[in-house]
Amino acid sequence: MLGLIAKIAWEQLIGPSSTTGELINARVAIEAHLAGALLEASWLWRYGYRIKSNPQ
C-alpha cells in the first residue's frame, strides 16, 4: 500500500519516467492512476467500515 501511495505521489510531484513518457501519453496515465486511487479510497471509506463492523 505504501508503495502505491509513493508511486502516485512521485508521479504527481516529479512526473513520469522518461521511458513511460515515450511509450504512452504519460499525463493521461498519471491522471488515471490518481483518479483510480481516489475512487478506491472513497469506496473503502464508505463501504469498508460497514463490512468490517458488520460481518456476516
N, C-alpha and C positions, 0 to 999 in steps of 0.2 A: 504494500500500500504506500509506503514511504517513497519507494522508487517511482511509482506512478505520479505522485504529487511532485516529486523533484523533477521528473521529465517534463510535466506540463508547465511548471514554474520556469524551468530553463527555456522552454520554447517561447513562453510569453515574454521573458525578460531579455534573453540573448538572441533568440531566433533559431532557425533550424540549422543543422549541419550543412555544409556545402554539398555533400553527396545527396542528401534528401532534397535540397533545393533544386538540384539538377534533374532528379528523377521525376518529381511530381511538382504540382503547384503547391509549394510549401505553405503559403499563407492559408489556403483552404484547409489543408490537413491540420495545421495548428489550431485554427478556429474550431474545427470539428472535434478535436481532442478535448478542448476546453468545454465546449457545449455538452459533449457526452459525459464528461466528469461532473459537471454541474447538475445535469439531469439525474444522474445516478445518485449523487449526494442528496438531492431533494427527495428522490424516491425513498432512499434509505431513511431519511429523517422522518418522512411521513408514515411509511408502512413498516419499516424495520422495527420500530419500537413496539408496534402492535403485535407483530409476530413474536417478539421476544417476551413481551409481558403477558401474552395470552396464548400460550402454546396449546395445540390440540392434537 
